[in-house]
Amino acid sequence: MLDLKPIELKDKEWIDRLVAEEDSPSADFNFGNMYMWDPSFQQEACELGGRLVVCPRYSEPFFAWPVGGGELAPVLDAMAAHAKAENSPFVIRGVTAENLPALHALYPGRVSVTEDRDLWDYLYDSEKLATLSGKKMHGKRNHCNRFEAENEWSYRELEPADLPACKELLDFWMDACGEDARDGIDNEYLAIGRGFADYGPLALEGGVLFVRDKLCAFTIGEKISSDTFDVHFEKALWGVNGAYPMINREFVRQIRRKHPEIRWINREDDTGRESLRQSKLSYHPDRMVEKYTAVIADE
């Protein structure tokens, strides 16, 4: 049996090491997401053979794709044995298109794959988001131009002293959603709160947007691979025209100043929510991180 244990903040160092060895643009693997969303996903993890093995327990047991640099076959075999000992099917989620050939090669004729379109990540060229250039981004440029024309505004990198104001904005945003529109975002609220509580130890980066002296938007993310930055959360006051395109643009400019090696901005998945899907599509993604669920049958 695998020596799986609940994820703790102290696990960040060794998990970061394995994630860096994988060097994937997927938002599923970075420690920030794992830790912030853990109250919802109830993950257990361990290191095995130079790879990260994660088993969420919020539903029927399954494994995440085992990231790292170690040999894949013995780790997958150990995961399969663990699932069998628990009388559970051997299921792996978060399998990217790049992972699938290895699975089929190791288990020929035994892999059943299902597309998880709701969990595909949206990737954008960082220069495009920073400049909003081109005909496709005309509408976003107009929103930013209107915001700049109508407001006395400022933007800067998020500092720990800003977190109480960010929490107030988040609470206001949640209240404005109303009970009928809050399906699926209560867990996000808890995740953001956990990110605020451990902002420093998690090494998160963020930005804050002000109209005069009032906070109107914040955003938080982290570098997740050699060329990809993941935007975890982005919230703005309802009714402030252009606040979302502005915080997006300014944060990407900040990222490019601090991390000139970053080419891709991962704005994560849409969870199947139509309004969120249309919002992410409106920025015209350059790539998608396709994800699948794989079920490996016994021999």
C-alpha positions in Angstrom: 0.0 0.0 0.0 1.1 3.5 -0.7 2.1 5.7 2.2 -0.4 8.4 1.5 -0.8 11.3 4.0 -2.9 14.5 4.1 -1.2 17.5 2.4 0.3 20.1 4.7 2.0 23.4 4.1 5.3 21.9 5.0 5.0 19.6 1.9 5.5 22.6 -0.4 9.3 22.1 -0.9 9.3 18.5 -2.1 6.1 18.9 -4.1 7.5 22.0 -5.8 10.6 20.0 -6.8 8.6 17.2 -8.4 6.3 19.7 -10.2 9.3 21.5 -11.6 10.7 18.2 -13.0 7.4 17.6 -14.8 7.4 21.2 -16.2 3.8 21.0 -17.3 1.6 24.0 -18.1 -1.4 22.3 -16.5 -2.9 24.1 -13.5 -3.7 20.8 -11.7 -0.2 20.1 -10.4 1.1 23.2 -8.7 1.2 23.2 -4.9 -0.7 26.5 -4.6 -3.8 25.0 -6.2 -3.4 21.7 -4.3 -3.2 23.4 -0.9 -5.8 26.1 -1.4 -8.4 23.7 -2.7 -7.6 20.9 -0.3 -10.6 21.5 2.1 -12.8 20.7 -0.9 -10.7 17.9 -2.5 -9.3 16.2 0.7 -6.1 15.0 -0.9 -3.6 12.5 0.3 -0.1 12.4 -1.2 3.3 10.8 -1.1 6.5 10.7 -3.1 7.3 7.4 -4.9 10.2 6.8 -7.2 10.7 10.4 -7.9 7.1 11.1 -8.7 4.2 12.8 -6.8 1.2 10.4 -6.1 -2.0 12.2 -5.1 -5.3 10.6 -4.2 -8.3 13.0 -3.6 -10.9 11.6 -1.2 -13.8 13.9 -1.8 -15.6 11.4 -4.1 -15.0 7.9 -5.3 -11.2 7.4 -5.0 -9.0 8.2 -8.0 -5.5 9.3 -8.6 -4.1 12.5 -10.2 -1.5 12.0 -12.9 1.8 11.3 -11.1 4.1 14.2 -12.0 7.9 14.2 -11.6 11.0 12.9 -13.2 11.2 9.3 -12.0 10.4 6.2 -14.1 6.7 6.1 -14.8 5.9 2.4 -15.0 6.7 1.2 -11.5 4.8 4.2 -10.0 1.7 3.5 -12.0 1.9 -0.2 -11.1 2.1 0.7 -7.4 -0.9 3.0 -7.9 -2.8 0.1 -9.5 -1.9 -2.3 -6.7 -3.1 0.3 -4.1 -6.4 0.7 -5.9 -6.9 -3.0 -6.1 -6.2 -3.4 -2.4 -8.9 -0.8 -1.7 -11.3 -2.6 -4.0 -11.5 0.4 -6.2 -11.1 0.8 -10.0 -7.7 2.2 -11.2 -8.7 5.7 -12.3 -6.4 8.6 -13.2 -7.7 12.1 -13.7 -5.9 15.2 -15.0 -4.3 13.1 -17.8 -3.1 15.5 -20.5 -2.9 14.8 -24.2 0.8 14.5 -23.8 0.4 11.8 -21.1 -1.9 9.5 -23.1 0.7 7.8 -25.3 2.7 6.7 -22.3 -0.4 5.2 -20.7 -1.4 3.3 -23.9 2.2 2.0 -24.3 2.4 0.7 -20.8 -1.1 -0.8 -20.7 -2.0 -1.7 -24.3 -5.7 -2.4 -24.9 -6.5 -1.8 -21.2 -6.9 2.0 -21.2 -10.4 3.6 -21.5 -10.3 7.4 -21.9 -13.0 10.0 -21.4 -12.6 13.7 -22.4 -13.0 16.2 -19.5 -13.7 19.3 -21.5 -15.0 21.3 -18.5 -11.5 20.9 -17.0 -9.4 22.0 -19.9 -7.1 25.0 -19.1 -7.1 28.1 -21.2 -3.6 29.3 -22.2 -2.9 32.7 -23.7 0.3 34.3 -25.1 1.5 36.7 -22.4 2.4 39.4 -24.9 -1.1 39.4 -26.3 -2.7 39.8 -22.9 -0.3 42.5 -22.0 -0.8 44.6 -25.1 -4.3 43.6 -26.1 -3.2 44.1 -29.7 -4.9 42.9 -32.8 -8.5 42.9 -34.1 -9.7 40.1 -31.9 -8.8 42.0 -28.8 -10.5 45.3 -29.9 -13.3 44.9 -27.4 -11.0 44.4 -24.5 -8.9 47.4 -25.5 -12.1 49.5 -25.6 -13.0 48.4 -22.1 -9.6 49.3 -20.7 -9.6 52.7 -22.6 -13.0 53.5 -21.1 -11.8 52.5 -17.6 -8.8 54.8 -17.9 -10.8 57.7 -19.3 -13.5 57.5 -16.6 -11.4 56.9 -13.5 -8.5 58.2 -11.5 -6.9 54.8 -11.1 -3.7 53.1 -10.0 -2.3 49.6 -10.0 0.5 47.9 -8.0 1.7 44.6 -6.8 -0.4 43.1 -4.0 1.3 43.3 -0.6 0.3 41.4 2.6 -1.1 44.7 4.0 -3.7 44.7 1.2 -5.2 41.3 2.1 -7.8 42.6 4.6 -9.1 45.0 1.9 -9.1 42.1 -0.6 -11.1 40.0 1.8 -13.7 42.8 2.1 -14.0 43.0 -1.7 -14.3 39.2 -1.8 -17.1 39.3 0.8 -18.9 42.1 -1.1 -18.5 40.1 -4.3 -20.0 37.0 -2.8 -22.9 38.9 -1.3 -23.7 40.5 -4.6 -23.8 37.1 -6.3 -26.9 36.1 -4.4 -27.8 32.7 -3.3 -29.2 31.5 -6.7 -25.9 32.3 -8.5 -23.5 30.9 -5.9 -23.5 27.3 -7.1 -20.0 26.1 -7.2 -18.3 29.2 -5.9 -18.5 28.6 -2.2 -15.6 26.2 -2.5 -13.7 28.9 -4.4 -14.4 31.4 -1.6 -12.8 28.9 0.9 -9.8 28.4 -1.4 -9.2 32.1 -1.7 -9.4 32.5 2.0 -6.8 29.8 2.5 -4.6 31.6 0.0 -4.9 34.8 1.9 -4.1 33.1 5.2 -0.9 31.6 3.9 -0.1 34.1 1.1 3.6 34.5 2.1 4.5 30.8 2.8 2.8 29.8 -0.5 4.9 32.4 -2.4 1.9 33.7 -4.3 2.0 36.8 -6.4 -0.8 39.2 -6.9 -2.0 42.6 -8.1 -4.4 45.2 -6.8 -6.4 47.9 -8.8 -7.7 51.1 -7.2 -10.1 53.8 -8.3 -8.9 56.8 -6.3 -8.1 55.1 -3.0 -10.7 52.4 -3.2 -9.8 48.8 -4.1 -11.9 47.7 -7.0 -10.1 44.5 -8.1 -7.5 42.0 -7.1 -5.8 38.9 -8.6 -3.5 36.2 -7.4 -1.4 33.5 -9.1 2.0 31.8 -9.3 4.6 30.5 -11.7 3.9 26.9 -12.4 6.5 25.9 -15.0 9.5 27.2 -16.8 7.4 29.3 -19.2 3.8 29.3 -17.7 2.2 31.5 -15.0 -1.1 30.4 -13.5 -3.7 33.0 -12.6 -5.6 31.4 -9.7 -8.2 34.0 -8.8 -9.4 37.3 -10.2 -12.2 39.4 -8.5 -13.5 42.9 -9.2 -16.4 45.0 -7.9 -19.6 44.6 -9.8 -20.6 47.6 -11.8 -17.1 49.1 -12.3 -16.8 49.1 -16.1 -13.6 47.6 -17.4 -12.2 46.5 -14.0 -11.8 42.9 -15.1 -9.9 43.6 -18.4 -7.8 46.2 -16.5 -6.7 43.9 -13.6 -6.0 41.2 -16.2 -3.9 43.4 -18.4 -1.9 45.1 -15.6 -1.2 41.8 -13.8 0.2 40.2 -17.0 2.4 43.3 -17.5 3.6 42.8 -13.9 4.3 39.1 -14.6 6.3 39.9 -17.7 8.4 42.5 -15.9 9.2 40.1 -13.0 9.4 36.9 -15.1 10.6 37.7 -18.6 10.8 34.0 -19.3 7.0 33.6 -19.1 5.3 33.0 -22.4 2.0 31.5 -21.4 -0.7 32.7 -19.0 -2.9 29.8 -17.7 -6.3 31.2 -16.7 -7.4 27.7 -15.6 -10.6 25.9 -16.6 -14.2 27.0 -16.8 -15.7 24.1 -14.7 -18.5 23.8 -17.3 -20.1 27.1 -16.3 -21.3 28.7 -19.5 -20.8 32.3 -18.4 -17.2 31.5 -17.4 -16.6 29.6 -20.6 -17.7 32.6 -22.7 -15.6 35.0 -20.7 -12.5 32.9 -21.2 -13.2 32.4 -24.9 -13.6 36.1 -25.3 -9.9 36.5 -24.8 -9.3 34.0 -27.6 -7.0 31.4 -26.1 -3.9 30.4 -28.0 -3.8 26.9 -26.6 -5.8 24.5 -24.5 -4.5 22.1 -21.9 -6.6 19.1 -22.8 -7.4 16.8 -19.9 -8.8 13.3 -19.7 -9.9 10.6 -17.3 -8.3 7.2 -17.8 -9.6 3.9 -16.4 -7.1 1.1 -16.6 -8.7 -2.4 -16.6 -7.1 -5.4 -14.8 -5.2 -7.8 -17.0 
